[in-house]
């Protein structure tokens, strides 16, 4: 894990997405996970974190960047807001 990137849904980046849709049009896209499955998944994901990031009082920085696609979208929204 080298860092995270914030972007828009249609902007594909290297790496694995951290957020996945769970509902669309008010309907669940998949059945709920059992608590045991959630516990197992969380334990597995925690083990993937570098040791220094597992502590509750972690001090090392973890880079989070904003993709150009998201910056462009924000700029477009700003332009629309100032026109109206």
Protein Blocks (a to p, Z undefined) as FASTA:
>chain_A
ZZdcdddfklccedjdfbdcfbeehiafbdcddfklmmmmmmmmmmmpcfklmpmklfbd
cdddddfklmmmmmmmmmmmmmZZ
